[in-house]
Amino acid sequence: MLPISLLLNLFFVVTFIENNSRKQEYFIYNLNLKLYELNLAINNQKENDFQDPQIVMIQLDKVKGLLVDSVITNNFASSVLNDKEKKMLLSIYNFLEPLPKSDLFEVEKWGKADTEYILRVGEALSLSNYTANSFPEQNWSSVVKQWEQLVKAFETDFN
């Protein structure tokens, strides 16, 4: 009886660890990748004098959607986040929220203040190593560290 109990406990521990690993991968390969893509879109539009800000808005909507799903509505992967990590992601969402939004039918106007704001967002992303040239090893601790750096960069740049 004891060997069966030990095997079952081992199975549950391995399943739990594997499940948490998948949840972490959700953030690594979804949210973190979208933050890189947002910075690439910002840099692309910066080079093109923001002639098509919709490119930035699309990436921004993707990032904000993932943040809403994972932090505000608590999707399947959010259980891997501790309170500090949830607070960091909510803070990132709050810094991105003032930017123009788009939906299927209408795009909000993009003004000079929006351009200045998104440039500051891009600077904060770059300071947090969300650049094409500095794509780091993607593991949970490095991702959480990037979120911490991003929140600090936002707080420094926007206060």
mmCIF file of the C-alpha atoms, coordinates in Angstrom:
data_MODEL
# 
_entry.id   MODEL 
# 
loop_
_atom_site.group_PDB 
_atom_site.id 
_atom_site.type_symbol 
_atom_site.label_atom_id 
_atom_site.label_alt_id 
_atom_site.label_comp_id 
_atom_site.label_asym_id 
_atom_site.label_entity_id 
_atom_site.label_seq_id 
_atom_site.pdbx_PDB_ins_code 
_atom_site.Cartn_x 
_atom_site.Cartn_y 
_atom_site.Cartn_z 
_atom_site.occupancy 
_atom_site.B_iso_or_equiv 
_atom_site.pdbx_formal_charge 
_atom_site.auth_seq_id 
_atom_site.auth_comp_id 
_atom_site.auth_asym_id 
_atom_site.auth_atom_id 
_atom_site.pdbx_PDB_model_num 
ATOM 1   C CA . MET A 1 1   ? 0.000   0.000  0.000   1.00 0.00 ? 1   MET A CA 1 
ATOM 2   C CA . LEU A 1 2   ? 2.824   2.397  0.866   1.00 0.00 ? 2   LEU A CA 1 
ATOM 3   C CA . PRO A 1 3   ? 4.537   2.088  -2.551  1.00 0.00 ? 3   PRO A CA 1 
ATOM 4   C CA . ILE A 1 4   ? 1.272   2.822  -4.343  1.00 0.00 ? 4   ILE A CA 1 
ATOM 5   C CA . SER A 1 5   ? 0.676   5.861  -2.161  1.00 0.00 ? 5   SER A CA 1 
ATOM 6   C CA . LEU A 1 6   ? 4.207   7.130  -2.821  1.00 0.00 ? 6   LEU A CA 1 
ATOM 7   C CA . LEU A 1 7   ? 3.793   6.636  -6.572  1.00 0.00 ? 7   LEU A CA 1 
ATOM 8   C CA . LEU A 1 8   ? 0.471   8.493  -6.572  1.00 0.00 ? 8   LEU A CA 1 
ATOM 9   C CA . ASN A 1 9   ? 1.959   11.374 -4.599  1.00 0.00 ? 9   ASN A CA 1 
ATOM 10  C CA . LEU A 1 10  ? 4.917   11.520 -6.966  1.00 0.00 ? 10  LEU A CA 1 
ATOM 11  C CA . PHE A 1 11  ? 2.534   11.543 -9.927  1.00 0.00 ? 11  PHE A CA 1 
ATOM 12  C CA . PHE A 1 12  ? 0.546   14.452 -8.459  1.00 0.00 ? 12  PHE A CA 1 
ATOM 13  C CA . VAL A 1 13  ? 3.711   16.447 -7.723  1.00 0.00 ? 13  VAL A CA 1 
ATOM 14  C CA . VAL A 1 14  ? 5.042   15.925 -11.251 1.00 0.00 ? 14  VAL A CA 1 
ATOM 15  C CA . THR A 1 15  ? 1.651   16.846 -12.742 1.00 0.00 ? 15  THR A CA 1 
ATOM 16  C CA . PHE A 1 16  ? 1.482   19.997 -10.624 1.00 0.00 ? 16  PHE A CA 1 
ATOM 17  C CA . ILE A 1 17  ? 4.997   21.076 -11.647 1.00 0.00 ? 17  ILE A CA 1 
ATOM 18  C CA . GLU A 1 18  ? 4.298   20.386 -15.317 1.00 0.00 ? 18  GLU A CA 1 
ATOM 19  C CA . ASN A 1 19  ? 1.021   22.304 -15.142 1.00 0.00 ? 19  ASN A CA 1 
ATOM 20  C CA . ASN A 1 20  ? 2.753   25.334 -13.580 1.00 0.00 ? 20  ASN A CA 1 
ATOM 21  C CA . SER A 1 21  ? 5.468   25.143 -16.205 1.00 0.00 ? 21  SER A CA 1 
ATOM 22  C CA . ARG A 1 22  ? 2.852   25.332 -18.963 1.00 0.00 ? 22  ARG A CA 1 
ATOM 23  C CA . LYS A 1 23  ? 1.233   28.320 -17.306 1.00 0.00 ? 23  LYS A CA 1 
ATOM 24  C CA . GLN A 1 24  ? 4.587   30.081 -17.101 1.00 0.00 ? 24  GLN A CA 1 
ATOM 25  C CA . GLU A 1 25  ? 5.186   29.309 -20.781 1.00 0.00 ? 25  GLU A CA 1 
ATOM 26  C CA . TYR A 1 26  ? 1.871   31.008 -21.560 1.00 0.00 ? 26  TYR A CA 1 
ATOM 27  C CA . PHE A 1 27  ? 3.258   34.264 -20.206 1.00 0.00 ? 27  PHE A CA 1 
ATOM 28  C CA . ILE A 1 28  ? 6.712   33.758 -21.704 1.00 0.00 ? 28  ILE A CA 1 
ATOM 29  C CA . TYR A 1 29  ? 5.518   32.940 -25.205 1.00 0.00 ? 29  TYR A CA 1 
ATOM 30  C CA . ASN A 1 30  ? 2.438   35.120 -25.292 1.00 0.00 ? 30  ASN A CA 1 
ATOM 31  C CA . LEU A 1 31  ? 2.700   38.226 -23.144 1.00 0.00 ? 31  LEU A CA 1 
ATOM 32  C CA . ASN A 1 32  ? 6.460   38.687 -23.226 1.00 0.00 ? 32  ASN A CA 1 
ATOM 33  C CA . LEU A 1 33  ? 6.593   38.100 -26.969 1.00 0.00 ? 33  LEU A CA 1 
ATOM 34  C CA . LYS A 1 34  ? 3.807   40.667 -27.484 1.00 0.00 ? 34  LYS A CA 1 
ATOM 35  C CA . LEU A 1 35  ? 5.770   43.236 -25.458 1.00 0.00 ? 35  LEU A CA 1 
ATOM 36  C CA . TYR A 1 36  ? 8.727   42.702 -27.805 1.00 0.00 ? 36  TYR A CA 1 
ATOM 37  C CA . GLU A 1 37  ? 6.436   43.070 -30.816 1.00 0.00 ? 37  GLU A CA 1 
ATOM 38  C CA . LEU A 1 38  ? 4.938   46.261 -29.371 1.00 0.00 ? 38  LEU A CA 1 
ATOM 39  C CA . ASN A 1 39  ? 8.387   47.824 -29.064 1.00 0.00 ? 39  ASN A CA 1 
ATOM 40  C CA . LEU A 1 40  ? 9.265   46.727 -32.604 1.00 0.00 ? 40  LEU A CA 1 
ATOM 41  C CA . ALA A 1 41  ? 6.053   48.341 -33.871 1.00 0.00 ? 41  ALA A CA 1 
ATOM 42  C CA . ILE A 1 42  ? 6.829   51.551 -31.971 1.00 0.00 ? 42  ILE A CA 1 
ATOM 43  C CA . ASN A 1 43  ? 10.337  51.682 -33.423 1.00 0.00 ? 43  ASN A CA 1 
ATOM 44  C CA . ASN A 1 44  ? 9.007   50.959 -36.906 1.00 0.00 ? 44  ASN A CA 1 
ATOM 45  C CA . GLN A 1 45  ? 6.508   53.801 -36.684 1.00 0.00 ? 45  GLN A CA 1 
ATOM 46  C CA . LYS A 1 46  ? 9.093   56.115 -35.143 1.00 0.00 ? 46  LYS A CA 1 
ATOM 47  C CA . GLU A 1 47  ? 11.277  55.557 -38.226 1.00 0.00 ? 47  GLU A CA 1 
ATOM 48  C CA . ASN A 1 48  ? 8.247   56.242 -40.455 1.00 0.00 ? 48  ASN A CA 1 
ATOM 49  C CA . ASP A 1 49  ? 7.169   59.377 -38.549 1.00 0.00 ? 49  ASP A CA 1 
ATOM 50  C CA . PHE A 1 50  ? 4.024   57.621 -37.243 1.00 0.00 ? 50  PHE A CA 1 
ATOM 51  C CA . GLN A 1 51  ? 2.371   57.604 -40.665 1.00 0.00 ? 51  GLN A CA 1 
ATOM 52  C CA . ASP A 1 52  ? 0.399   54.476 -39.742 1.00 0.00 ? 52  ASP A CA 1 
ATOM 53  C CA . PRO A 1 53  ? -0.128  54.427 -35.967 1.00 0.00 ? 53  PRO A CA 1 
ATOM 54  C CA . GLN A 1 54  ? -2.675  51.644 -36.418 1.00 0.00 ? 54  GLN A CA 1 
ATOM 55  C CA . ILE A 1 55  ? 0.290   49.226 -36.465 1.00 0.00 ? 55  ILE A CA 1 
ATOM 56  C CA . VAL A 1 56  ? 1.137   50.278 -32.911 1.00 0.00 ? 56  VAL A CA 1 
ATOM 57  C CA . MET A 1 57  ? -2.512  50.194 -31.861 1.00 0.00 ? 57  MET A CA 1 
ATOM 58  C CA . ILE A 1 58  ? -2.907  46.602 -33.065 1.00 0.00 ? 58  ILE A CA 1 
ATOM 59  C CA . GLN A 1 59  ? 0.106   45.451 -31.031 1.00 0.00 ? 59  GLN A CA 1 
ATOM 60  C CA . LEU A 1 60  ? -1.052  47.515 -28.076 1.00 0.00 ? 60  LEU A CA 1 
ATOM 61  C CA . ASP A 1 61  ? -4.490  45.877 -28.205 1.00 0.00 ? 61  ASP A CA 1 
ATOM 62  C CA . LYS A 1 62  ? -2.840  42.439 -28.195 1.00 0.00 ? 62  LYS A CA 1 
ATOM 63  C CA . VAL A 1 63  ? -0.748  43.265 -25.111 1.00 0.00 ? 63  VAL A CA 1 
ATOM 64  C CA . LYS A 1 64  ? -3.673  44.820 -23.267 1.00 0.00 ? 64  LYS A CA 1 
ATOM 65  C CA . GLY A 1 65  ? -5.921  41.888 -24.175 1.00 0.00 ? 65  GLY A CA 1 
ATOM 66  C CA . LEU A 1 66  ? -3.441  39.411 -22.724 1.00 0.00 ? 66  LEU A CA 1 
ATOM 67  C CA . LEU A 1 67  ? -3.088  41.521 -19.591 1.00 0.00 ? 67  LEU A CA 1 
ATOM 68  C CA . VAL A 1 68  ? -6.871  41.702 -19.156 1.00 0.00 ? 68  VAL A CA 1 
ATOM 69  C CA . ASP A 1 69  ? -7.239  37.951 -19.686 1.00 0.00 ? 69  ASP A CA 1 
ATOM 70  C CA . SER A 1 70  ? -4.469  37.018 -17.301 1.00 0.00 ? 70  SER A CA 1 
ATOM 71  C CA . VAL A 1 71  ? -4.784  39.552 -14.514 1.00 0.00 ? 71  VAL A CA 1 
ATOM 72  C CA . ILE A 1 72  ? -8.252  41.066 -14.553 1.00 0.00 ? 72  ILE A CA 1 
ATOM 73  C CA . THR A 1 73  ? -10.379 38.079 -15.629 1.00 0.00 ? 73  THR A CA 1 
ATOM 74  C CA . ASN A 1 74  ? -7.999  35.437 -14.219 1.00 0.00 ? 74  ASN A CA 1 
ATOM 75  C CA . ASN A 1 75  ? -7.580  33.019 -17.110 1.00 0.00 ? 75  ASN A CA 1 
ATOM 76  C CA . PHE A 1 76  ? -6.202  29.495 -16.685 1.00 0.00 ? 76  PHE A CA 1 
ATOM 77  C CA . ALA A 1 77  ? -2.585  30.657 -16.441 1.00 0.00 ? 77  ALA A CA 1 
ATOM 78  C CA . SER A 1 78  ? -3.106  33.385 -13.853 1.00 0.00 ? 78  SER A CA 1 
ATOM 79  C CA . SER A 1 79  ? -2.900  30.920 -10.967 1.00 0.00 ? 79  SER A CA 1 
ATOM 80  C CA . VAL A 1 80  ? 0.869   30.727 -11.520 1.00 0.00 ? 80  VAL A CA 1 
ATOM 81  C CA . LEU A 1 81  ? 1.174   34.439 -10.675 1.00 0.00 ? 81  LEU A CA 1 
ATOM 82  C CA . ASN A 1 82  ? 1.744   35.561 -7.128  1.00 0.00 ? 82  ASN A CA 1 
ATOM 83  C CA . ASP A 1 83  ? 0.245   38.821 -5.835  1.00 0.00 ? 83  ASP A CA 1 
ATOM 84  C CA . LYS A 1 84  ? 3.399   40.828 -6.613  1.00 0.00 ? 84  LYS A CA 1 
ATOM 85  C CA . GLU A 1 85  ? 3.454   39.596 -10.207 1.00 0.00 ? 85  GLU A CA 1 
ATOM 86  C CA . LYS A 1 86  ? -0.256  40.338 -10.665 1.00 0.00 ? 86  LYS A CA 1 
ATOM 87  C CA . LYS A 1 87  ? 0.304   43.822 -9.306  1.00 0.00 ? 87  LYS A CA 1 
ATOM 88  C CA . MET A 1 88  ? 3.202   44.371 -11.748 1.00 0.00 ? 88  MET A CA 1 
ATOM 89  C CA . LEU A 1 89  ? 1.096   43.256 -14.719 1.00 0.00 ? 89  LEU A CA 1 
ATOM 90  C CA . LEU A 1 90  ? -1.803  45.436 -13.619 1.00 0.00 ? 90  LEU A CA 1 
ATOM 91  C CA . SER A 1 91  ? 0.604   48.360 -13.342 1.00 0.00 ? 91  SER A CA 1 
ATOM 92  C CA . ILE A 1 92  ? 1.852   47.705 -16.890 1.00 0.00 ? 92  ILE A CA 1 
ATOM 93  C CA . TYR A 1 93  ? -1.762  47.640 -18.088 1.00 0.00 ? 93  TYR A CA 1 
ATOM 94  C CA . ASN A 1 94  ? -2.494  50.947 -16.346 1.00 0.00 ? 94  ASN A CA 1 
ATOM 95  C CA . PHE A 1 95  ? 0.463   52.629 -18.075 1.00 0.00 ? 95  PHE A CA 1 
ATOM 96  C CA . LEU A 1 96  ? -0.754  51.403 -21.476 1.00 0.00 ? 96  LEU A CA 1 
ATOM 97  C CA . GLU A 1 97  ? -4.429  52.226 -20.909 1.00 0.00 ? 97  GLU A CA 1 
ATOM 98  C CA . PRO A 1 98  ? -4.321  55.983 -21.787 1.00 0.00 ? 98  PRO A CA 1 
ATOM 99  C CA . LEU A 1 99  ? -3.351  55.276 -25.396 1.00 0.00 ? 99  LEU A CA 1 
ATOM 100 C CA . PRO A 1 100 ? -5.979  55.397 -28.170 1.00 0.00 ? 100 PRO A CA 1 
ATOM 101 C CA . LYS A 1 101 ? -8.090  52.321 -28.702 1.00 0.00 ? 101 LYS A CA 1 
ATOM 102 C CA . SER A 1 102 ? -9.511  50.716 -31.805 1.00 0.00 ? 102 SER A CA 1 
ATOM 103 C CA . ASP A 1 103 ? -12.350 48.352 -32.468 1.00 0.00 ? 103 ASP A CA 1 
ATOM 104 C CA . LEU A 1 104 ? -13.820 46.772 -35.565 1.00 0.00 ? 104 LEU A CA 1 
ATOM 105 C CA . PHE A 1 105 ? -15.736 49.854 -36.622 1.00 0.00 ? 105 PHE A CA 1 
ATOM 106 C CA . GLU A 1 106 ? -13.809 52.911 -35.554 1.00 0.00 ? 106 GLU A CA 1 
ATOM 107 C CA . VAL A 1 107 ? -10.286 53.976 -34.749 1.00 0.00 ? 107 VAL A CA 1 
ATOM 108 C CA . GLU A 1 108 ? -9.691  56.740 -32.245 1.00 0.00 ? 108 GLU A CA 1 
ATOM 109 C CA . LYS A 1 109 ? -7.673  59.712 -33.436 1.00 0.00 ? 109 LYS A CA 1 
ATOM 110 C CA . TRP A 1 110 ? -3.934  59.630 -32.876 1.00 0.00 ? 110 TRP A CA 1 
ATOM 111 C CA . GLY A 1 111 ? -2.573  62.983 -31.735 1.00 0.00 ? 111 GLY A CA 1 
ATOM 112 C CA . LYS A 1 112 ? 0.786   64.503 -30.918 1.00 0.00 ? 112 LYS A CA 1 
ATOM 113 C CA . ALA A 1 113 ? 0.345   63.742 -27.215 1.00 0.00 ? 113 ALA A CA 1 
ATOM 114 C CA . ASP A 1 114 ? -0.275  60.071 -28.094 1.00 0.00 ? 114 ASP A CA 1 
ATOM 115 C CA . THR A 1 115 ? 2.918   59.990 -30.148 1.00 0.00 ? 115 THR A CA 1 
ATOM 116 C CA . GLU A 1 116 ? 4.900   61.470 -27.269 1.00 0.00 ? 116 GLU A CA 1 
ATOM 117 C CA . TYR A 1 117 ? 3.337   59.003 -24.828 1.00 0.00 ? 117 TYR A CA 1 
ATOM 118 C CA . ILE A 1 118 ? 4.016   55.962 -27.019 1.00 0.00 ? 118 ILE A CA 1 
ATOM 119 C CA . LEU A 1 119 ? 7.618   57.080 -27.527 1.00 0.00 ? 119 LEU A CA 1 
ATOM 120 C CA . ARG A 1 120 ? 8.026   57.082 -23.760 1.00 0.00 ? 120 ARG A CA 1 
ATOM 121 C CA . VAL A 1 121 ? 6.449   53.607 -23.631 1.00 0.00 ? 121 VAL A CA 1 
ATOM 122 C CA . GLY A 1 122 ? 8.971   52.507 -26.269 1.00 0.00 ? 122 GLY A CA 1 
ATOM 123 C CA . GLU A 1 123 ? 11.837  53.925 -24.222 1.00 0.00 ? 123 GLU A CA 1 
ATOM 124 C CA . ALA A 1 124 ? 10.622  52.070 -21.139 1.00 0.00 ? 124 ALA A CA 1 
ATOM 125 C CA . LEU A 1 125 ? 10.347  48.831 -23.150 1.00 0.00 ? 125 LEU A CA 1 
ATOM 126 C CA . SER A 1 126 ? 13.858  49.321 -24.519 1.00 0.00 ? 126 SER A CA 1 
ATOM 127 C CA . LEU A 1 127 ? 15.266  50.006 -21.049 1.00 0.00 ? 127 LEU A CA 1 
ATOM 128 C CA . SER A 1 128 ? 13.702  46.714 -19.950 1.00 0.00 ? 128 SER A CA 1 
ATOM 129 C CA . ASN A 1 129 ? 15.436  44.767 -22.756 1.00 0.00 ? 129 ASN A CA 1 
ATOM 130 C CA . TYR A 1 130 ? 12.350  44.381 -24.939 1.00 0.00 ? 130 TYR A CA 1 
ATOM 131 C CA . THR A 1 131 ? 14.410  44.937 -28.073 1.00 0.00 ? 131 THR A CA 1 
ATOM 132 C CA . ALA A 1 132 ? 15.190  42.727 -31.054 1.00 0.00 ? 132 ALA A CA 1 
ATOM 133 C CA . ASN A 1 133 ? 18.905  42.889 -30.299 1.00 0.00 ? 133 ASN A CA 1 
ATOM 134 C CA . SER A 1 134 ? 18.594  41.850 -26.668 1.00 0.00 ? 134 SER A CA 1 
ATOM 135 C CA . PHE A 1 135 ? 16.119  38.982 -26.747 1.00 0.00 ? 135 PHE A CA 1 
ATOM 136 C CA . PRO A 1 136 ? 17.231  37.233 -23.536 1.00 0.00 ? 136 PRO A CA 1 
ATOM 137 C CA . GLU A 1 137 ? 16.955  33.653 -22.445 1.00 0.00 ? 137 GLU A CA 1 
ATOM 138 C CA . GLN A 1 138 ? 13.306  33.093 -21.753 1.00 0.00 ? 138 GLN A CA 1 
ATOM 139 C CA . ASN A 1 139 ? 12.799  31.557 -18.361 1.00 0.00 ? 139 ASN A CA 1 
ATOM 140 C CA . TRP A 1 140 ? 10.385  32.502 -15.612 1.00 0.00 ? 140 TRP A CA 1 
ATOM 141 C CA . SER A 1 141 ? 12.819  34.423 -13.416 1.00 0.00 ? 141 SER A CA 1 
ATOM 142 C CA . SER A 1 142 ? 14.142  36.499 -16.347 1.00 0.00 ? 142 SER A CA 1 
ATOM 143 C CA . VAL A 1 143 ? 10.605  37.311 -17.489 1.00 0.00 ? 143 VAL A CA 1 
ATOM 144 C CA . VAL A 1 144 ? 9.537   38.444 -14.014 1.00 0.00 ? 144 VAL A CA 1 
ATOM 145 C CA . LYS A 1 145 ? 12.721  40.527 -13.783 1.00 0.00 ? 145 LYS A CA 1 
ATOM 146 C CA . GLN A 1 146 ? 11.829  42.207 -17.093 1.00 0.00 ? 146 GLN A CA 1 
ATOM 147 C CA . TRP A 1 147 ? 8.364   43.028 -15.760 1.00 0.00 ? 147 TRP A CA 1 
ATOM 148 C CA . GLU A 1 148 ? 9.969   44.578 -12.670 1.00 0.00 ? 148 GLU A CA 1 
ATOM 149 C CA . GLN A 1 149 ? 12.324  46.627 -14.856 1.00 0.00 ? 149 GLN A CA 1 
ATOM 150 C CA . LEU A 1 150 ? 9.430   47.738 -17.065 1.00 0.00 ? 150 LEU A CA 1 
ATOM 151 C CA . VAL A 1 151 ? 7.329   48.894 -14.123 1.00 0.00 ? 151 VAL A CA 1 
ATOM 152 C CA . LYS A 1 152 ? 10.327  50.803 -12.713 1.00 0.00 ? 152 LYS A CA 1 
ATOM 153 C CA . ALA A 1 153 ? 10.984  52.370 -16.112 1.00 0.00 ? 153 ALA A CA 1 
ATOM 154 C CA . PHE A 1 154 ? 7.337   53.406 -16.423 1.00 0.00 ? 154 PHE A CA 1 
ATOM 155 C CA . GLU A 1 155 ? 7.292   54.846 -12.916 1.00 0.00 ? 155 GLU A CA 1 
ATOM 156 C CA . THR A 1 156 ? 10.516  56.767 -13.542 1.00 0.00 ? 156 THR A CA 1 
ATOM 157 C CA . ASP A 1 157 ? 9.549   58.049 -16.986 1.00 0.00 ? 157 ASP A CA 1 
ATOM 158 C CA . PHE A 1 158 ? 5.915   58.905 -16.247 1.00 0.00 ? 158 PHE A CA 1 
ATOM 159 C CA . ASN A 1 159 ? 6.283   60.519 -12.814 1.00 0.00 ? 159 ASN A CA 1 
# 
